[in-house]
Amino acid sequence: MADFANIERVGAHACTVGESPVWSAREQAWLWVDIPARRIWRLDAASAALRSWSTPEMAACLSPTASGGIIAGMESGIFKVTLGENEGEGGAEGGVASIERLAAPAELKPGMRFNDGRCDRQGRFWSGIMVLDMAEARAEGHLYRYGSGEGISAPVVSNLIVQNGLGFSPDGRTMYLSDSHMSRQLIWAFDYDTDSGTPTRQRVFVDMNQYPGRPDGAAIDSDGCYWICANDAGRLLRFTPEGKLDRTIELPMAKPSMCAFGGKDLDTLLVTSIAAGKAEGDVWAGATVLLKPGVKGCAETAFRD
């Protein structure tokens, strides 16, 4: 039986679909979302203060901005999000966030939303859209690049069902992307032109059909290794830049969704999870946890607004 003594639970709440944790160096805090609950969470690393804000529509991914705000992929586009200065205390009974739409792709239709997203090493925001009803397995998802000067791109990668697993190597020259739908379960690598923000030479990095779990959200460590949440398998998997599995960490929740390095020394992983569809009596489903994996992460680049 796995020993979870070194895994710390954050708060007593459970997220229906906890997702998109990201470390804000400016705030020395983690941010993440609960998608269907329309809520943004923040954990201060030094004080352990936990705060939350409700949003007018579902946010699925977010990133800190260089100016101190938040950019998020939501239901109807990419938005600037503002958290109330003196609000958010009291966990799930927190404050209210305001939003301002920045862009929306033509392919985003009712019954769809943005999903996984993050910034590249140059501060461009990347995210993709998906059909909400995953049972339909409609490959109508696309991946986009957004910049404050250029706006939103045309689809950069298409034919996706559930776009996920975005990540960039420490030097920014490799981009990772997954499709976590049960009919795909693939992680791809791309060569990435850091000047133009263009991925090329798509190839299979890891075929997750050969491993337990579906590939959900990801993080990159300072060794250039790719950490993926194995959803439905209750574990984190670490793959080397060559695509070799070299570490497995078992988790107390069956559906880990995404992980993010943070803390003063970037040596702590925060892992979100999903309570939707949980087994009866599963007290860890939807939990957010902290653990020390023994390696450090790469600092995230804030969106250049």
Secondary structure in CASP SS format (residue, H / E / C, confidence):
PFRMAT SS
TARGET T0000
AUTHOR 0000-0000-0000
METHOD secondary structure of the structure
MODEL  1
M C 1.00
A C 1.00
D C 1.00
F C 1.00
A C 1.00
N C 1.00
I C 1.00
E E 1.00
R E 1.00
V C 1.00
G C 1.00
A C 1.00
H C 1.00
A C 1.00
C C 1.00
T C 1.00
V E 1.00
G E 1.00
E E 1.00
S E 1.00
P E 1.00
V E 1.00
W E 1.00
S E 1.00
A C 1.00
R C 1.00
E C 1.00
Q C 1.00
A E 1.00
W E 1.00
L E 1.00
W E 1.00
V E 1.00
D E 1.00
I C 1.00
P C 1.00
A C 1.00
R C 1.00
R E 1.00
I E 1.00
W E 1.00
R E 1.00
L E 1.00
D E 1.00
A C 1.00
A C 1.00
S C 1.00
A C 1.00
A C 1.00
L E 1.00
R E 1.00
S E 1.00
W E 1.00
S E 1.00
T C 1.00
P C 1.00
E C 1.00
M C 1.00
A E 1.00
A E 1.00
C E 1.00
L E 1.00
S E 1.00
P E 1.00
T E 1.00
A C 1.00
S C 1.00
G C 1.00
G C 1.00
I E 1.00
I E 1.00
A E 1.00
G E 1.00
M E 1.00
E C 1.00
S C 1.00
G C 1.00
I E 1.00
F E 1.00
K E 1.00
V E 1.00
T E 1.00
L E 1.00
G C 1.00
E C 1.00
N C 1.00
E C 1.00
G C 1.00
E C 1.00
G C 1.00
G H 1.00
A H 1.00
E H 1.00
G C 1.00
G E 1.00
V E 1.00
A E 1.00
S E 1.00
I E 1.00
E E 1.00
R E 1.00
L E 1.00
A E 1.00
A C 1.00
P C 1.00
A C 1.00
E C 1.00
L C 1.00
K C 1.00
P C 1.00
G C 1.00
M E 1.00
R E 1.00
F E 1.00
N E 1.00
D E 1.00
G E 1.00
R E 1.00
C E 1.00
D C 1.00
R C 1.00
Q C 1.00
G C 1.00
R C 1.00
F E 1.00
W E 1.00
S E 1.00
G E 1.00
I E 1.00
M E 1.00
V E 1.00
L C 1.00
D C 1.00
M H 1.00
A H 1.00
E H 1.00
A C 1.00
R C 1.00
A C 1.00
E C 1.00
G E 1.00
H E 1.00
L E 1.00
Y E 1.00
R E 1.00
Y E 1.00
G E 1.00
S C 1.00
G C 1.00
E C 1.00
G E 1.00
I E 1.00
S C 1.00
A C 1.00
P C 1.00
V C 1.00
V E 1.00
S E 1.00
N E 1.00
L E 1.00
I C 1.00
V C 1.00
Q E 1.00
N E 1.00
G E 1.00
L E 1.00
G E 1.00
F E 1.00
S C 1.00
P C 1.00
D C 1.00
G C 1.00
R C 1.00
T E 1.00
M E 1.00
Y E 1.00
L E 1.00
S E 1.00
D E 1.00
S C 1.00
H C 1.00
M C 1.00
S C 1.00
R C 1.00
Q C 1.00
L E 1.00
I E 1.00
W E 1.00
A E 1.00
F E 1.00
D E 1.00
Y E 1.00
D E 1.00
T C 1.00
D C 1.00
S C 1.00
G C 1.00
T E 1.00
P E 1.00
T E 1.00
R E 1.00
Q E 1.00
R E 1.00
V E 1.00
F E 1.00
V E 1.00
D E 1.00
M H 1.00
N H 1.00
Q H 1.00
Y C 1.00
P C 1.00
G C 1.00
R E 1.00
P E 1.00
D E 1.00
G E 1.00
A E 1.00
A E 1.00
I E 1.00
D E 1.00
S C 1.00
D C 1.00
G C 1.00
C C 1.00
Y E 1.00
W E 1.00
I E 1.00
C E 1.00
A E 1.00
N E 1.00
D C 1.00
A C 1.00
G C 1.00
R E 1.00
L E 1.00
L E 1.00
R E 1.00
F E 1.00
T C 1.00
P C 1.00
E C 1.00
G C 1.00
K C 1.00
L E 1.00
D E 1.00
R E 1.00
T E 1.00
I E 1.00
E E 1.00
L C 1.00
P C 1.00
M C 1.00
A C 1.00
K C 1.00
P E 1.00
S E 1.00
M E 1.00
C E 1.00
A E 1.00
F E 1.00
G E 1.00
G C 1.00
K C 1.00
D C 1.00
L C 1.00
D C 1.00
T E 1.00
L E 1.00
L E 1.00
V E 1.00
T E 1.00
S E 1.00
I E 1.00
A C 1.00
A C 1.00
G C 1.00
K C 1.00
A C 1.00
E C 1.00
G C 1.00
D C 1.00
V C 1.00
W C 1.00
A C 1.00
G C 1.00
A C 1.00
T C 1.00
V E 1.00
L E 1.00
L E 1.00
K C 1.00
P C 1.00
G C 1.00
V C 1.00
K C 1.00
G E 1.00
C C 1.00
A C 1.00
E C 1.00
T C 1.00
A C 1.00
F E 1.00
R C 1.00
D C 1.00
END
